[in-house]
Amino acid sequence: MRPGDELPPLEIPVTRTLIVAGAIASRDYQDVHHDAEAARRKGSPDVFMNILTTNGLVGRYITDHIGPGATLRKVAIRLGAPNHPGDTMVLRGTVETVDGGTATVRVVGANGIGTHVTGTVTVTLPTGEAG
């Protein structure tokens, strides 16, 4: 792994089940994450994914790529366009730095209406992966 390396993209189908399950799993009971009518009353066309689900998916993207020996140290993200049911989010990553056994990867996730998430992930690499 070296600075400038690009991770292969990961396509994640955004289903209503993923949105609701992610909200429940993270104990986020805001109605906009499980009740479509409530979401519409608040100006959204449908339910939308919460930040904790996105945070988990970004972490999964990195650990799926690096392997089970990777340890996430920091996931710092910012949300943009919401993820609604029926869309697909595509995560892409670029290695920014590698310092000893730690790498920082810039991650961008886009859906059909724009950029859903941007951020960086700091990860400890398994032995033998450091650049």
C-alpha positions, 0 to 999 in steps of 0.5 A, a space after each residue: 500500500 502506497 500513497 496514491 493507490 486507489 482502492 477498487 470501488 464498492 457498490 452498495 445497494 441502498 435498500 429500505 431494509 438497510 436504512 431501517 436496520 442500520 438506524 435500529 442497530 445504532 439506536 437512532 430512532 428518529 422517525 425519518 430513518 424508518 417512517 416514510 410519511 414522517 420523512 415526507 412531512 419533514 421535507 424528504 422524499 422518503 426515509 434516509 440513511 443515518 450517519 452511523 450506518 454510513 460510518 459503518 459502511 465506510 469502515 467496512 469498505 476499508 477493512 474489506 479491502 485491507 483484510 481482517 488484520 486491519 484495525 480502524 483507528 479513526 473514521 472522520 466523515 461528513 455527509 452530503 446528499 442523502 441515501 434514499 431507498 432504491 439508490 446505489 452508493 459507490 464508495 471509492 478510496 485513495 491512500 493519502 499517507 502511509 507512515 510505518 504501519 498506519 495508513 490514511 485513506 480518503 474516502 468518497 461515496 456518491 449516489 444518484 443525486 451527488 456526493 453522500 459522504 466524504 472523509 478519511 479513515 486512519 487504519 493500522 495495517 496488518 504486518 507486512 502491508 506497510 509501504 
